[in-house]
Amino acid sequence: DGHGLLAGKVVLVTAAAGTGIGSTTARRALLEGADVVVSDYHERRLNETRDELASLGLGKVHAVVCDVTSTEAVDALIMSTVEKA
């Protein structure tokens, strides 16, 4: 259980698709009361992760496909996250 440490915040997590540290970080942020934007290059796995996190019913979860090796893509990701804040 969380303690509400991130209540009212929006957390952006990159490399969030799958079962690694990214999705675990996103889950913890949700448990702490945050809304979460998850991002990854792999769209199918990212959408699966988004759906899994959303099914927890803990907060809003948005998914944005992003190749972090592209400056333009990262800029768009940040703008998308700010719009959700």
Gaussian input, Z-matrix of N, CA and C with variables (Angstrom, degrees):
# hf/3-21g

backbone

0 1
 N
 C     1     B1
 C     2     B2     1     A1
 N     3     B3     2     A2     1     D1
 C     4     B4     3     A3     2     D2
 C     5     B5     4     A4     3     D3
 N     6     B6     5     A5     4     D4
 C     7     B7     6     A6     5     D5
 C     8     B8     7     A7     6     D6
 N     9     B9     8     A8     7     D7
 C    10    B10     9     A9     8     D8
 C    11    B11    10    A10     9     D9
 N    12    B12    11    A11    10    D10
 C    13    B13    12    A12    11    D11
 C    14    B14    13    A13    12    D12
 N    15    B15    14    A14    13    D13
 C    16    B16    15    A15    14    D14
 C    17    B17    16    A16    15    D15
 N    18    B18    17    A17    16    D16
 C    19    B19    18    A18    17    D17
 C    20    B20    19    A19    18    D18
 N    21    B21    20    A20    19    D19
 C    22    B22    21    A21    20    D20
 C    23    B23    22    A22    21    D21
 N    24    B24    23    A23    22    D22
 C    25    B25    24    A24    23    D23
 C    26    B26    25    A25    24    D24
 N    27    B27    26    A26    25    D25
 C    28    B28    27    A27    26    D26
 C    29    B29    28    A28    27    D27
 N    30    B30    29    A29    28    D28
 C    31    B31    30    A30    29    D29
 C    32    B32    31    A31    30    D30
 N    33    B33    32    A32    31    D31
 C    34    B34    33    A33    32    D32
 C    35    B35    34    A34    33    D33
 N    36    B36    35    A35    34    D34
 C    37    B37    36    A36    35    D35
 C    38    B38    37    A37    36    D36
 N    39    B39    38    A38    37    D37
 C    40    B40    39    A39    38    D38
 C    41    B41    40    A40    39    D39
 N    42    B42    41    A41    40    D40
 C    43    B43    42    A42    41    D41
 C    44    B44    43    A43    42    D42
 N    45    B45    44    A44    43    D43
 C    46    B46    45    A45    44    D44
 C    47    B47    46    A46    45    D45
 N    48    B48    47    A47    46    D46
 C    49    B49    48    A48    47    D47
 C    50    B50    49    A49    48    D48
 N    51    B51    50    A50    49    D49
 C    52    B52    51    A51    50    D50
 C    53    B53    52    A52    51    D51
 N    54    B54    53    A53    52    D52
 C    55    B55    54    A54    53    D53
 C    56    B56    55    A55    54    D54
 N    57    B57    56    A56    55    D55
 C    58    B58    57    A57    56    D56
 C    59    B59    58    A58    57    D57
 N    60    B60    59    A59    58    D58
 C    61    B61    60    A60    59    D59
 C    62    B62    61    A61    60    D60
 N    63    B63    62    A62    61    D61
 C    64    B64    63    A63    62    D62
 C    65    B65    64    A64    63    D63
 N    66    B66    65    A65    64    D64
 C    67    B67    66    A66    65    D65
 C    68    B68    67    A67    66    D66
 N    69    B69    68    A68    67    D67
 C    70    B70    69    A69    68    D68
 C    71    B71    70    A70    69    D69
 N    72    B72    71    A71    70    D70
 C    73    B73    72    A72    71    D71
 C    74    B74    73    A73    72    D72
 N    75    B75    74    A74    73    D73
 C    76    B76    75    A75    74    D74
 C    77    B77    76    A76    75    D75
 N    78    B78    77    A77    76    D76
 C    79    B79    78    A78    77    D77
 C    80    B80    79    A79    78    D78
 N    81    B81    80    A80    79    D79
 C    82    B82    81    A81    80    D80
 C    83    B83    82    A82    81    D81
 N    84    B84    83    A83    82    D82
 C    85    B85    84    A84    83    D83
 C    86    B86    85    A85    84    D84
 N    87    B87    86    A86    85    D85
 C    88    B88    87    A87    86    D86
 C    89    B89    88    A88    87    D87
 N    90    B90    89    A89    88    D88
 C    91    B91    90    A90    89    D89
 C    92    B92    91    A91    90    D90
 N    93    B93    92    A92    91    D91
 C    94    B94    93    A93    92    D92
 C    95    B95    94    A94    93    D93
 N    96    B96    95    A95    94    D94
 C    97    B97    96    A96    95    D95
 C    98    B98    97    A97    96    D96
 N    99    B99    98    A98    97    D97
 C   100   B100    99    A99    98    D98
 C   101   B101   100   A100    99    D99
 N   102   B102   101   A101   100   D100
 C   103   B103   102   A102   101   D101
 C   104   B104   103   A103   102   D102
 N   105   B105   104   A104   103   D103
 C   106   B106   105   A105   104   D104
 C   107   B107   106   A106   105   D105
 N   108   B108   107   A107   106   D106
 C   109   B109   108   A108   107   D107
 C   110   B110   109   A109   108   D108
 N   111   B111   110   A110   109   D109
 C   112   B112   111   A111   110   D110
 C   113   B113   112   A112   111   D111
 N   114   B114   113   A113   112   D112
 C   115   B115   114   A114   113   D113
 C   116   B116   115   A115   114   D114
 N   117   B117   116   A116   115   D115
 C   118   B118   117   A117   116   D116
 C   119   B119   118   A118   117   D117
 N   120   B120   119   A119   118   D118
 C   121   B121   120   A120   119   D119
 C   122   B122   121   A121   120   D120
 N   123   B123   122   A122   121   D121
 C   124   B124   123   A123   122   D122
 C   125   B125   124   A124   123   D123
 N   126   B126   125   A125   124   D124
 C   127   B127   126   A126   125   D125
 C   128   B128   127   A127   126   D126
 N   129   B129   128   A128   127   D127
 C   130   B130   129   A129   128   D128
 C   131   B131   130   A130   129   D129
 N   132   B132   131   A131   130   D130
 C   133   B133   132   A132   131   D131
 C   134   B134   133   A133   132   D132
 N   135   B135   134   A134   133   D133
 C   136   B136   135   A135   134   D134
 C   137   B137   136   A136   135   D135
 N   138   B138   137   A137   136   D136
 C   139   B139   138   A138   137   D137
 C   140   B140   139   A139   138   D138
 N   141   B141   140   A140   139   D139
 C   142   B142   141   A141   140   D140
 C   143   B143   142   A142   141   D141
 N   144   B144   143   A143   142   D142
 C   145   B145   144   A144   143   D143
 C   146   B146   145   A145   144   D144
 N   147   B147   146   A146   145   D145
 C   148   B148   147   A147   146   D146
 C   149   B149   148   A148   147   D147
 N   150   B150   149   A149   148   D148
 C   151   B151   150   A150   149   D149
 C   152   B152   151   A151   150   D150
 N   153   B153   152   A152   151   D151
 C   154   B154   153   A153   152   D152
 C   155   B155   154   A154   153   D153
 N   156   B156   155   A155   154   D154
 C   157   B157   156   A156   155   D155
 C   158   B158   157   A157   156   D156
 N   159   B159   158   A158   157   D157
 C   160   B160   159   A159   158   D158
 C   161   B161   160   A160   159   D159
 N   162   B162   161   A161   160   D160
 C   163   B163   162   A162   161   D161
 C   164   B164   163   A163   162   D162
 N   165   B165   164   A164   163   D163
 C   166   B166   165   A165   164   D164
 C   167   B167   166   A166   165   D165
 N   168   B168   167   A167   166   D166
 C   169   B169   168   A168   167   D167
 C   170   B170   169   A169   168   D168
 N   171   B171   170   A170   169   D169
 C   172   B172   171   A171   170   D170
 C   173   B173   172   A172   171   D171
 N   174   B174   173   A173   172   D172
 C   175   B175   174   A174   173   D173
 C   176   B176   175   A175   174   D174
 N   177   B177   176   A176   175   D175
 C   178   B178   177   A177   176   D176
 C   179   B179   178   A178   177   D177
 N   180   B180   179   A179   178   D178
 C   181   B181   180   A180   179   D179
 C   182   B182   181   A181   180   D180
 N   183   B183   182   A182   181   D181
 C   184   B184   183   A183   182   D182
 C   185   B185   184   A184   183   D183
 N   186   B186   185   A185   184   D184
 C   187   B187   186   A186   185   D185
 C   188   B188   187   A187   186   D186
 N   189   B189   188   A188   187   D187
 C   190   B190   189   A189   188   D188
 C   191   B191   190   A190   189   D189
 N   192   B192   191   A191   190   D190
 C   193   B193   192   A192   191   D191
 C   194   B194   193   A193   192   D192
 N   195   B195   194   A194   193   D193
 C   196   B196   195   A195   194   D194
 C   197   B197   196   A196   195   D195
 N   198   B198   197   A197   196   D196
 C   199   B199   198   A198   197   D197
 C   200   B200   199   A199   198   D198
 N   201   B201   200   A200   199   D199
 C   202   B202   201   A201   200   D200
 C   203   B203   202   A202   201   D201
 N   204   B204   203   A203   202   D202
 C   205   B205   204   A204   203   D203
 C   206   B206   205   A205   204   D204
 N   207   B207   206   A206   205   D205
 C   208   B208   207   A207   206   D206
 C   209   B209   208   A208   207   D207
 N   210   B210   209   A209   208   D208
 C   211   B211   210   A210   209   D209
 C   212   B212   211   A211   210   D210
 N   213   B213   212   A212   211   D211
 C   214   B214   213   A213   212   D212
 C   215   B215   214   A214   213   D213
 N   216   B216   215   A215   214   D214
 C   217   B217   216   A216   215   D215
 C   218   B218   217   A217   216   D216
 N   219   B219   218   A218   217   D217
 C   220   B220   219   A219   218   D218
 C   221   B221   220   A220   219   D219
 N   222   B222   221   A221   220   D220
 C   223   B223   222   A222   221   D221
 C   224   B224   223   A223   222   D222
 N   225   B225   224   A224   223   D223
 C   226   B226   225   A225   224   D224
 C   227   B227   226   A226   225   D225
 N   228   B228   227   A227   226   D226
 C   229   B229   228   A228   227   D227
 C   230   B230   229   A229   228   D228
 N   231   B231   230   A230   229   D229
 C   232   B232   231   A231   230   D230
 C   233   B233   232   A232   231   D231
 N   234   B234   233   A233   232   D232
 C   235   B235   234   A234   233   D233
 C   236   B236   235   A235   234   D234
 N   237   B237   236   A236   235   D235
 C   238   B238   237   A237   236   D236
 C   239   B239   238   A238   237   D237
 N   240   B240   239   A239   238   D238
 C   241   B241   240   A240   239   D239
 C   242   B242   241   A241   240   D240
 N   243   B243   242   A242   241   D241
 C   244   B244   243   A243   242   D242
 C   245   B245   244   A244   243   D243
 N   246   B246   245   A245   244   D244
 C   247   B247   246   A246   245   D245
 C   248   B248   247   A247   246   D246
 N   249   B249   248   A248   247   D247
 C   250   B250   249   A249   248   D248
 C   251   B251   250   A250   249   D249
 N   252   B252   251   A251   250   D250
 C   253   B253   252   A252   251   D251
 C   254   B254   253   A253   252   D252

   B1=1.4531
   B2=1.5172
   B3=1.3192
   B4=1.4466
   B5=1.5171
   B6=1.3182
   B7=1.4548
   B8=1.5244
   B9=1.3423
   B10=1.4560
   B11=1.5155
   B12=1.3082
   B13=1.4612
   B14=1.5241
   B15=1.3322
   B16=1.4676
   B17=1.5256
   B18=1.3142
   B19=1.4662
   B20=1.5254
   B21=1.3311
   B22=1.4490
   B23=1.5176
   B24=1.3026
   B25=1.4662
   B26=1.5242
   B27=1.3235
   B28=1.4621
   B29=1.5220
   B30=1.3225
   B31=1.4629
   B32=1.5229
   B33=1.3216
   B34=1.4618
   B35=1.5225
   B36=1.3315
   B37=1.4606
   B38=1.5238
   B39=1.3318
   B40=1.4566
   B41=1.5191
   B42=1.3212
   B43=1.4749
   B44=1.5210
   B45=1.3312
   B46=1.4688
   B47=1.5188
   B48=1.3281
   B49=1.4668
   B50=1.5206
   B51=1.3134
   B52=1.4597
   B53=1.5128
   B54=1.3307
   B55=1.4624
   B56=1.5214
   B57=1.2984
   B58=1.4624
   B59=1.5140
   B60=1.3270
   B61=1.4561
   B62=1.5304
   B63=1.3393
   B64=1.4606
   B65=1.5167
   B66=1.3213
   B67=1.4674
   B68=1.5261
   B69=1.3172
   B70=1.4644
   B71=1.5278
   B72=1.3195
   B73=1.4592
   B74=1.5238
   B75=1.3318
   B76=1.4631
   B77=1.5261
   B78=1.3135
   B79=1.4665
   B80=1.5379
   B81=1.3142
   B82=1.4705
   B83=1.5174
   B84=1.3402
   B85=1.4606
   B86=1.5263
   B87=1.3264
   B88=1.4642
   B89=1.5250
   B90=1.3139
   B91=1.4682
   B92=1.5258
   B93=1.3196
   B94=1.4627
   B95=1.5257
   B96=1.3394
   B97=1.4575
   B98=1.5104
   B99=1.3136
   B100=1.4637
   B101=1.5199
   B102=1.3220
   B103=1.4521
   B104=1.5275
   B105=1.3291
   B106=1.4592
   B107=1.5250
   B108=1.3227
   B109=1.4588
   B110=1.5233
   B111=1.3272
   B112=1.4629
   B113=1.5209
   B114=1.3098
   B115=1.4563
   B116=1.5181
   B117=1.3190
   B118=1.4559
   B119=1.5197
   B120=1.3046
   B121=1.4601
   B122=1.5242
   B123=1.3218
   B124=1.4656
   B125=1.5283
   B126=1.3261
   B127=1.4598
   B128=1.5287
   B129=1.3220
   B130=1.4666
   B131=1.5279
   B132=1.3182
   B133=1.4707
   B134=1.5267
   B135=1.3140
   B136=1.4610
   B137=1.5220
   B138=1.3313
   B139=1.4604
   B140=1.5268
   B141=1.3180
   B142=1.4691
   B143=1.5279
   B144=1.3149
   B145=1.4638
   B146=1.5193
   B147=1.3304
   B148=1.4678
   B149=1.5166
   B150=1.3342
   B151=1.4620
   B152=1.5240
   B153=1.3226
   B154=1.4719
   B155=1.5299
   B156=1.3227
   B157=1.4598
   B158=1.5247
   B159=1.3281
   B160=1.4646
   B161=1.5216
   B162=1.3279
   B163=1.4648
   B164=1.5286
   B165=1.3225
   B166=1.4606
   B167=1.5238
   B168=1.3456
   B169=1.4608
   B170=1.5193
   B171=1.3089
   B172=1.4632
   B173=1.5211
   B174=1.3037
   B175=1.4591
   B176=1.5098
   B177=1.3176
   B178=1.4589
   B179=1.5237
   B180=1.3233
   B181=1.4635
   B182=1.5228
   B183=1.3169
   B184=1.4591
   B185=1.5231
   B186=1.3221
   B187=1.4632
   B188=1.5233
   B189=1.3189
   B190=1.4593
   B191=1.5250
   B192=1.3193
   B193=1.4619
   B194=1.5272
   B195=1.3276
   B196=1.4613
   B197=1.5195
   B198=1.3111
   B199=1.4621
   B200=1.5255
   B201=1.3184
   B202=1.4599
   B203=1.5252
   B204=1.3269
   B205=1.4618
   B206=1.5247
   B207=1.3351
   B208=1.4588
   B209=1.5298
   B210=1.3285
   B211=1.4591
   B212=1.5183
   B213=1.3205
   B214=1.4572
   B215=1.5286
   B216=1.3221
   B217=1.4647
   B218=1.5257
   B219=1.3189
   B220=1.4659
   B221=1.5239
   B222=1.3267
   B223=1.4651
   B224=1.5234
   B225=1.3237
   B226=1.4668
   B227=1.5254
   B228=1.3112
   B229=1.4618
   B230=1.5244
   B231=1.3052
   B232=1.4653
   B233=1.5219
   B234=1.3174
   B235=1.4640
   B236=1.5228
   B237=1.3088
   B238=1.4590
   B239=1.5249
   B240=1.3105
   B241=1.4653
   B242=1.5242
   B243=1.3239
   B244=1.4634
   B245=1.5265
   B246=1.3164
   B247=1.4648
   B248=1.5213
   B249=1.3138
   B250=1.4584
   B251=1.5270
   B252=1.3314
   B253=1.4780
   B254=1.5159
   A1=110.09
   A2=114.06
   A3=119.14
   A4=112.02
   A5=114.82
   A6=122.40
   A7=111.55
   A8=116.91
   A9=120.45
   A10=113.86
   A11=117.42
   A12=120.99
   A13=113.50
   A14=117.24
   A15=120.93
   A16=111.91
   A17=117.21
   A18=121.07
   A19=110.21
   A20=115.80
   A21=121.44
   A22=114.53
   A23=117.70
   A24=121.94
   A25=110.57
   A26=115.28
   A27=122.12
   A28=106.85
   A29=115.78
   A30=121.45
   A31=109.16
   A32=116.89
   A33=123.37
   A34=108.43
   A35=115.83
   A36=120.93
   A37=108.44
   A38=117.19
   A39=121.34
   A40=109.31
   A41=115.50
   A42=121.96
   A43=110.25
   A44=115.08
   A45=120.91
   A46=114.25
   A47=118.81
   A48=119.90
   A49=109.97
   A50=115.10
   A51=119.50
   A52=112.96
   A53=115.35
   A54=120.41
   A55=112.92
   A56=117.57
   A57=120.61
   A58=113.64
   A59=114.32
   A60=120.68
   A61=112.42
   A62=117.57
   A63=119.99
   A64=112.53
   A65=117.16
   A66=119.69
   A67=110.92
   A68=117.35
   A69=120.85
   A70=110.62
   A71=116.72
   A72=121.29
   A73=110.55
   A74=116.85
   A75=120.80
   A76=110.80
   A77=117.20
   A78=121.62
   A79=110.26
   A80=116.12
   A81=119.58
   A82=110.81
   A83=117.27
   A84=120.82
   A85=110.53
   A86=116.89
   A87=120.24
   A88=110.88
   A89=116.80
   A90=120.69
   A91=111.76
   A92=116.41
   A93=120.79
   A94=112.56
   A95=117.58
   A96=120.81
   A97=116.65
   A98=118.80
   A99=121.68
   A100=111.51
   A101=115.36
   A102=121.43
   A103=105.09
   A104=116.56
   A105=119.64
   A106=111.50
   A107=115.26
   A108=122.62
   A109=105.93
   A110=115.75
   A111=120.55
   A112=108.56
   A113=115.86
   A114=120.53
   A115=110.06
   A116=114.25
   A117=121.05
   A118=107.33
   A119=116.33
   A120=123.11
   A121=111.60
   A122=117.64
   A123=123.13
   A124=110.18
   A125=116.30
   A126=121.41
   A127=113.54
   A128=118.19
   A129=120.05
   A130=110.86
   A131=116.26
   A132=119.80
   A133=111.47
   A134=116.67
   A135=120.47
   A136=110.54
   A137=116.31
   A138=119.57
   A139=111.68
   A140=116.97
   A141=120.09
   A142=110.50
   A143=116.07
   A144=120.54
   A145=110.46
   A146=116.97
   A147=120.75
   A148=110.55
   A149=116.60
   A150=120.47
   A151=111.52
   A152=116.06
   A153=120.08
   A154=110.90
   A155=116.75
   A156=120.50
   A157=111.44
   A158=116.65
   A159=120.25
   A160=111.26
   A161=116.80
   A162=120.28
   A163=112.19
   A164=117.62
   A165=120.65
   A166=111.58
   A167=116.06
   A168=120.61
   A169=114.23
   A170=117.13
   A171=120.69
   A172=114.44
   A173=118.37
   A174=121.56
   A175=109.28
   A176=115.28
   A177=120.10
   A178=109.51
   A179=114.71
   A180=120.58
   A181=107.88
   A182=116.16
   A183=122.36
   A184=108.37
   A185=116.11
   A186=121.12
   A187=109.15
   A188=115.82
   A189=121.89
   A190=108.00
   A191=116.11
   A192=120.58
   A193=107.79
   A194=115.95
   A195=119.76
   A196=110.55
   A197=115.37
   A198=122.60
   A199=106.45
   A200=117.46
   A201=120.74
   A202=113.70
   A203=117.73
   A204=119.71
   A205=111.36
   A206=116.82
   A207=122.39
   A208=109.94
   A209=116.50
   A210=121.06
   A211=111.28
   A212=116.89
   A213=120.80
   A214=111.04
   A215=116.85
   A216=120.53
   A217=111.01
   A218=117.28
   A219=120.78
   A220=110.23
   A221=117.51
   A222=120.64
   A223=110.65
   A224=116.69
   A225=120.86
   A226=110.93
   A227=117.19
   A228=121.61
   A229=110.62
   A230=116.69
   A231=120.48
   A232=110.69
   A233=117.38
   A234=120.28
   A235=110.96
   A236=116.91
   A237=121.28
   A238=110.74
   A239=116.80
   A240=121.39
   A241=110.86
   A242=117.21
   A243=121.37
   A244=110.28
   A245=117.65
   A246=121.18
   A247=111.59
   A248=117.80
   A249=121.73
   A250=112.02
   A251=116.37
   A252=120.69
   A253=111.49
   D1=149.45
   D2=-179.92
   D3=-92.86
   D4=176.05
   D5=-178.84
   D6=-119.31
   D7=10.28
   D8=179.82
   D9=72.45
   D10=22.03
   D11=-176.46
   D12=-63.95
   D13=-22.97
   D14=-178.24
   D15=-116.68
   D16=19.14
   D17=-179.26
   D18=-57.21
   D19=132.91
   D20=179.34
   D21=80.64
   D22=4.34
   D23=-179.29
   D24=-105.53
   D25=159.55
   D26=171.83
   D27=-115.85
   D28=127.12
   D29=-177.94
   D30=-112.25
   D31=129.68
   D32=176.37
   D33=-101.19
   D34=125.78
   D35=179.56
   D36=-124.06
   D37=119.87
   D38=175.77
   D39=-92.87
   D40=165.29
   D41=-177.27
   D42=53.19
   D43=45.44
   D44=-171.32
   D45=-96.32
   D46=-7.38
   D47=-178.04
   D48=-74.87
   D49=146.90
   D50=176.02
   D51=92.94
   D52=-150.98
   D53=-172.98
   D54=-118.70
   D55=20.29
   D56=-175.96
   D57=-90.45
   D58=-157.69
   D59=-174.80
   D60=-65.04
   D61=-31.07
   D62=179.98
   D63=-63.97
   D64=-50.28
   D65=-179.68
   D66=-68.31
   D67=-32.74
   D68=177.05
   D69=-67.05
   D70=-39.75
   D71=176.72
   D72=-63.89
   D73=-43.20
   D74=178.35
   D75=-61.83
   D76=-42.95
   D77=178.44
   D78=-60.29
   D79=-44.40
   D80=-179.31
   D81=-64.33
   D82=-40.40
   D83=178.03
   D84=-60.78
   D85=-41.99
   D86=176.23
   D87=-61.54
   D88=-44.23
   D89=178.75
   D90=-60.82
   D91=-28.62
   D92=179.43
   D93=-89.57
   D94=6.59
   D95=172.43
   D96=99.96
   D97=1.98
   D98=-178.46
   D99=-83.34
   D100=156.08
   D101=161.13
   D102=-87.07
   D103=152.89
   D104=-170.91
   D105=-130.71
   D106=137.84
   D107=168.14
   D108=-111.16
   D109=117.31
   D110=177.78
   D111=-103.04
   D112=144.16
   D113=-177.53
   D114=-140.01
   D115=147.88
   D116=176.59
   D117=-167.36
   D118=166.88
   D119=177.69
   D120=-82.04
   D121=-26.59
   D122=-175.51
   D123=-91.49
   D124=98.79
   D125=-171.54
   D126=-60.44
   D127=-46.71
   D128=-176.76
   D129=-61.29
   D130=-49.50
   D131=-179.93
   D132=-66.10
   D133=-34.28
   D134=177.55
   D135=-63.49
   D136=-45.56
   D137=179.35
   D138=-64.59
   D139=-36.64
   D140=175.90
   D141=-63.13
   D142=-42.40
   D143=178.62
   D144=-64.50
   D145=-44.72
   D146=177.54
   D147=-56.18
   D148=-47.89
   D149=-178.54
   D150=-62.54
   D151=-41.45
   D152=179.09
   D153=-63.20
   D154=-45.24
   D155=179.88
   D156=-66.56
   D157=-41.23
   D158=179.37
   D159=-63.34
   D160=-33.18
   D161=-178.67
   D162=-66.03
   D163=-14.78
   D164=176.54
   D165=-70.23
   D166=-21.66
   D167=178.29
   D168=67.86
   D169=29.76
   D170=-174.56
   D171=-102.00
   D172=-17.63
   D173=-177.22
   D174=175.31
   D175=177.55
   D176=178.49
   D177=-74.22
   D178=140.39
   D179=177.63
   D180=-130.84
   D181=121.58
   D182=177.26
   D183=-115.97
   D184=147.18
   D185=177.93
   D186=-120.03
   D187=134.08
   D188=178.19
   D189=-132.33
   D190=119.58
   D191=176.55
   D192=-72.01
   D193=131.30
   D194=-178.24
   D195=-153.04
   D196=134.55
   D197=171.28
   D198=-96.92
   D199=103.96
   D200=-173.85
   D201=-69.19
   D202=-3.57
   D203=173.95
   D204=-83.02
   D205=-4.95
   D206=179.70
   D207=-107.26
   D208=117.21
   D209=179.00
   D210=-57.53
   D211=-41.81
   D212=-179.20
   D213=-64.13
   D214=-41.33
   D215=179.41
   D216=-65.60
   D217=-39.44
   D218=178.58
   D219=-66.83
   D220=-41.13
   D221=176.25
   D222=-58.49
   D223=-44.39
   D224=179.20
   D225=-65.00
   D226=-38.74
   D227=177.67
   D228=-61.56
   D229=-45.72
   D230=179.83
   D231=-63.87
   D232=-43.99
   D233=178.60
   D234=-61.97
   D235=-41.75
   D236=178.18
   D237=-61.72
   D238=-40.51
   D239=179.35
   D240=-67.00
   D241=-43.59
   D242=179.26
   D243=-61.25
   D244=-39.22
   D245=178.99
   D246=-63.16
   D247=-28.48
   D248=-178.73
   D249=-85.11
   D250=-11.72
   D251=-177.18
   D252=-74.15

